[in-house]
Amino acid sequence: MHDLVIFDCDGVLVDSEVLSNQVLIDSFARYGLNLSLAECMALFVGGTMTGVREKARALGADLPENWIEQIYSEIYEVLRAGTPLVAGVPELLGQLDSLGIPYCVASNGRPEKMQITLGQNGLWDRFRDVMFSAHVLGVGKPDPALFIAAAQHFGAKSPVVIEDSESGVTAAKCADMRCLGYAAHHDGARLAALGAEVFDDMAQVPKLLGL
């Protein structure tokens, strides 16, 4: 039995990736880079915004120096307007609560962003004290430091990570942790190739965890 479940936030707890990536697409188009939603998500899901900026510049986007603050402001505005939970998350958290299995969130996103998305869905109080952010720790996925810090906080010996990005799966495997790869918008092949156990419905998680 696992003694800690570590959730990614965007795309795992909240269905925010399509919303955020559409904002990226619109921004990139203003600066000379045109991408489809599928291309944008394949390139940027799971990255830090600094990494997104550098990769976009390498692809030809003429992004200004203040672009990161600009894009965060635009993304936050869209997320505040309504970010749905991933289907099945409340039920899964309730089951973990009933079994006394601790859980936390570990994300490359800023705490302010998680407060917007989790707060409007009633999950902020559940996660506010067990939130591990790359912006606080100073290092993000694919570095395993976030997951290692989370496991150390709980004294967990057998944690499991639930991720939806290649960088997140890579971080979990580098931390020598089991990783479940949530693939709601694609076939999950790239996650599986990195060692994740792919699933596409949160209702499958209890069985995968042996609950």
Secondary structure, DSSP 8 states (H G I E B T S, - for coil): --SEEEE-SBTTTB--HHHHHHHHHHHHHHTT----HHHHHHHHTT--HHHHHHHHHHTT----TTHHHHHHHHHHHHHHT---B-TTHHHHHHHHHHHT--EEEEESS-HHHHHHHHHTTT-HHHHTTSEEEHHHHS--TTSTHHHHHHHHHHT-SSEEEEE-SHHHHHHHHHTT-EEEEE-SSS--HHHHHTT-EEES-GGGHHHHHT-
